[in-house]
Amino acid sequence: MASNLKNLSQTEGSEVPSAKNMKFAIVYAEWNSEVTNALKEGALQSLLKHGADRKNIFLHTVPGSFELTLGAQYIAEHCEADAIICLGCVIQGETRHFDFICDAVANGITHLNMKYNKPFIFGVLTTDNQQQAIDRAGGKHGNKGDEAAVTAIKMLHLKELLTA
């Protein structure tokens, strides 16, 4: 989680394992594209930096963050991805719409993890305003897309360790 004190996109804790031979899908929302395209680029560059082969990274878009869960399910059913990184941005407005969307997406992604027994990574920014989103999509608080990619790699590595 990024805070106003530091950039938490710098990996903390254990080293990031190699992503060599792992297959990833990145599904990202078209809504708030200035932010979501930056998140996608952060995730893509992080996967490549950690050894993923570009031909093993599949990029897909959905209209908005609400559609991430169904888009991710379609990908799980029709793509050979080992992990699916879900990227979106929901910015607080004047109505409760924000709450409903954030809750639905978080619960939907959690459900997909259990249904398919593979990592579906929640890389959805839920911010109070546009500037907070920009700050977390490559700005002063790092790039949540980068963090989501590292999470995907680490979860696949954990599964590999436990099933070896």
C-alpha positions as CSV (number, residue, x, y, z in Angstrom):
1,M,0.0,0.0,0.0
2,A,1.3,3.4,-0.8
3,S,1.3,6.1,1.8
4,N,2.1,9.8,1.8
5,L,5.4,8.9,3.5
6,K,7.1,6.8,0.8
7,N,6.9,5.0,-2.5
8,L,6.0,1.4,-1.6
9,S,6.4,0.1,-5.2
10,Q,9.9,-0.7,-4.1
11,T,9.7,-4.4,-3.2
12,E,9.8,-5.1,0.5
13,G,10.3,-8.4,2.1
14,S,11.5,-11.4,0.2
15,E,13.3,-11.2,-3.2
16,V,11.2,-11.3,-6.3
17,P,11.5,-14.8,-7.9
18,S,12.1,-15.2,-11.6
19,A,9.1,-15.0,-13.8
20,K,10.7,-17.1,-16.5
21,N,8.3,-19.7,-18.0
22,M,5.3,-18.1,-16.2
23,K,2.3,-16.9,-18.3
24,F,0.5,-13.8,-17.3
25,A,-2.6,-12.0,-18.5
26,I,-3.2,-8.3,-17.7
27,V,-6.8,-7.2,-18.0
28,Y,-7.2,-3.4,-17.6
29,A,-10.1,-1.0,-17.7
30,E,-10.5,1.5,-20.5
31,W,-12.3,3.9,-18.1
32,N,-9.8,6.4,-16.5
33,S,-7.4,5.4,-19.3
34,E,-4.7,8.0,-18.3
35,V,-4.3,6.0,-15.0
36,T,-5.1,2.5,-16.2
37,N,-2.7,2.6,-19.2
38,A,0.1,3.7,-16.7
39,L,-0.8,0.8,-14.4
40,K,-0.7,-1.6,-17.4
41,E,2.7,-0.3,-18.4
42,G,4.0,-0.6,-14.9
43,A,2.8,-4.2,-14.7
44,L,4.2,-5.1,-18.1
45,Q,7.6,-3.6,-17.4
46,S,7.8,-5.3,-14.0
47,L,7.0,-8.7,-15.5
48,L,9.7,-8.2,-18.1
49,K,12.2,-7.0,-15.6
50,H,11.7,-10.1,-13.5
51,G,12.3,-12.5,-16.5
52,A,8.9,-13.0,-18.1
53,D,9.0,-13.5,-21.8
54,R,6.9,-10.9,-23.7
55,K,5.2,-13.7,-25.7
56,N,3.9,-15.1,-22.4
57,I,2.1,-11.8,-21.4
58,F,-1.4,-11.3,-22.8
59,L,-3.0,-7.9,-22.7
60,H,-6.8,-7.4,-22.7
61,T,-9.1,-4.5,-22.0
62,V,-12.6,-4.2,-20.6
63,P,-14.8,-1.1,-20.6
64,G,-14.5,-0.3,-16.8
65,S,-13.5,-1.6,-13.5
66,F,-16.8,-3.3,-12.9
67,E,-16.2,-5.5,-16.0
68,L,-12.8,-6.7,-14.7
69,T,-14.2,-9.8,-13.0
70,L,-16.0,-11.1,-16.0
71,G,-13.2,-10.2,-18.3
72,A,-10.8,-12.0,-16.0
73,Q,-13.1,-15.1,-15.9
74,Y,-13.2,-15.1,-19.8
75,I,-9.4,-15.0,-19.8
76,A,-9.2,-17.8,-17.3
77,E,-11.4,-20.0,-19.5
78,H,-9.9,-19.2,-22.8
79,C,-6.2,-18.3,-22.2
80,E,-3.4,-20.3,-20.7
81,A,-2.4,-17.6,-18.2
82,D,-1.0,-18.8,-14.9
83,A,-1.9,-15.6,-13.2
84,I,-4.3,-12.8,-14.2
85,I,-3.6,-9.2,-13.1
86,C,-6.7,-7.0,-12.9
87,L,-6.0,-3.3,-13.2
88,G,-8.5,-0.5,-12.9
89,C,-9.3,2.9,-11.2
90,V,-12.4,4.0,-9.4
91,I,-12.5,7.6,-8.2
92,Q,-14.9,8.7,-5.5
93,G,-17.7,10.8,-6.8
94,E,-20.7,12.5,-5.2
95,T,-22.8,9.3,-5.1
96,R,-22.5,5.8,-3.5
97,H,-21.7,4.3,-7.0
98,F,-18.0,4.3,-5.9
99,D,-18.8,2.0,-2.9
100,F,-20.9,-0.5,-5.0
101,I,-18.3,-0.8,-7.7
102,C,-15.3,-1.2,-5.4
103,D,-17.1,-3.8,-3.3
104,A,-18.3,-5.7,-6.3
105,V,-14.9,-5.8,-8.0
106,A,-13.0,-6.8,-4.8
107,N,-15.5,-9.6,-4.0
108,G,-15.5,-10.7,-7.6
109,I,-11.7,-11.0,-7.9
110,T,-11.6,-12.8,-4.5
111,H,-14.2,-15.3,-5.8
112,L,-12.2,-15.9,-9.0
113,N,-9.0,-16.8,-7.0
114,M,-11.0,-19.6,-5.2
115,K,-13.0,-20.7,-8.3
116,Y,-9.9,-21.2,-10.5
117,N,-7.2,-21.9,-7.9
118,K,-4.9,-19.4,-9.5
119,P,-3.8,-15.9,-8.7
120,F,-6.2,-13.1,-9.8
121,I,-4.5,-9.9,-8.6
122,F,-6.4,-6.9,-7.4
123,G,-4.7,-3.9,-8.9
124,V,-7.6,-1.5,-8.7
125,L,-7.0,2.0,-7.4
126,T,-9.8,3.3,-5.2
127,T,-9.0,6.9,-4.7
128,D,-10.7,10.1,-3.5
129,N,-9.6,12.1,-6.6
130,Q,-7.7,12.0,-9.9
131,Q,-4.4,13.3,-8.4
132,Q,-4.3,10.5,-5.9
133,A,-4.8,8.0,-8.8
134,I,-2.0,9.7,-10.8
135,D,0.3,9.6,-7.8
136,R,-0.2,5.8,-7.6
137,A,0.1,5.1,-11.3
138,G,3.7,6.0,-11.8
139,G,3.7,9.2,-9.7
140,K,5.2,10.0,-6.3
141,H,3.7,6.9,-4.7
142,G,5.1,4.5,-7.3
143,N,3.0,2.3,-9.6
144,K,0.4,-0.1,-8.3
145,G,0.7,-2.0,-11.6
146,D,4.3,-2.8,-10.7
147,E,3.2,-4.0,-7.3
148,A,0.4,-6.1,-8.8
149,A,2.9,-7.8,-11.1
150,V,5.3,-8.6,-8.3
151,T,2.4,-10.0,-6.3
152,A,1.4,-12.3,-9.2
153,I,5.0,-13.6,-9.5
154,K,5.3,-14.2,-5.8
155,M,1.9,-16.0,-5.6
156,L,2.9,-18.3,-8.5
157,H,6.2,-19.0,-6.8
158,L,4.4,-19.9,-3.6
159,K,2.1,-22.3,-5.5
160,E,5.2,-23.8,-7.2
161,L,6.9,-24.3,-3.8
162,L,3.9,-26.0,-2.3
163,T,3.1,-28.3,-5.2
164,A,6.7,-29.3,-6.0
